[in-house]
Amino acid sequence: SSIAPASASSKCLPAYCKDDTPNACYYDIPAEDLKVAVGYGDLMGSKARGILDASQNPVDVSSITKVAKDNLGLLRQPPKPTYKCALAQIYVRSQPYGGSDKSNNGHR
């Protein structure tokens, strides 16, 4: 498996904004680290799909506000999605970049 053990450091650190890297983004992640990060995303997606398949109570997300400035780093919407989902993130408006772990577009 290409997924690193839980004790490994974050593979996405090059993409998070700091005072010396205020424009850090998805494309700053080295290719090999990005491959591992995508593996984690695939694993989370698989687990989420199992939860959705078992769920009988969808949640109304129509009042959620989008604060990210773009969708860089996210996969394209499937042409015929099985479910409609919301990507929920924490964005602290009082913190630079929305928090200590964000890329310049607001995504973690």
N, C-alpha and C positions, 0 to 999 in steps of 0.2 A: 504494500500500500504506500502511496505517496504522502500520506498524512503523518505529520510529525507527532511525537508524544505530547501530552498536555503540558509537560514541564518545559517545553521548548519556548523560546521567546517569540513574540509576535513577529510574523513575517511581513506585516504591513507598516512597521514603524517608519520606513522612509516616506510614507505617504501622509504622515500627520504633521500638521502645522505647528511650528514653534516660532519664536521671534526671529531666529536665523534662517528659517525656511517657511515664510508665510504663504508661499504659493505651492507647497507640496501637494501632490495629487497621485492618483492611481498609477499613472505612467512612471512614477519614480520608484516603484517596487521592482526589484530585479526579477527577471523572467522565472528563475528557479523558485524564488520565494512566492511569486504570484501563482505558480502552479500548485504549491502547497496550500496557499490561501483559498484558491478555487476549490481544492479538495475539501476543505472545511466547509465552504459554502454549499457544495454538493451534498455533503453529509447532513448539514442542517436542513437543506431543502427536502431530503429524503425523510428525515424525522418529521418535519412539518407536514409533509404529504400524508404520512401515517396518521397524524393527529387530525388533519382535516377529513380524511376518509372515515374516521371513527366519530366525528362530531355530528351532532344533530342540531346544534344551536349556533348558527352564524351570528356574527357581531356586526352591528351597523357602524360603519366607519366613515359615513358621509360627512361628519363634522370635523374630521382631522385636517389640520392645516399643514401644507407643505412649506418647509423652510429651506430645504436644500436648493442651491442655485442651478444645479444640473443633475443629470443621471449618469455621469461618468463613472465607470466601474460596475454599473449594473447591467445585467443581461437584458436583451430585448424581450418585450412582451411576446409570449407565444401567440401564433395566429388564432388558435382555438383553445384558450386556456380552460382547464378543467375547473378551476376555482378562480375567483377574483379575491386578491389579498391586498393588504396594505403593508408597506415596509415602515414599521414604527421605530423611531430612533429618539434619542434624547439630545436636545440642542439647548444649551444653557445660554440664553440671550445676553446675560451679564458677563459671560466669559469670552476672552478672545477666541475666535474661530469656533465658538459654540461649545467649547470644552477642550480638554487637554488631549483628546485622541481623535481629532477630526482632520480630514483633508480640507483643502480650501473651498470645496463645494458643500461642506457640511456633513458629508457621509463619514461613517467610521470605517 
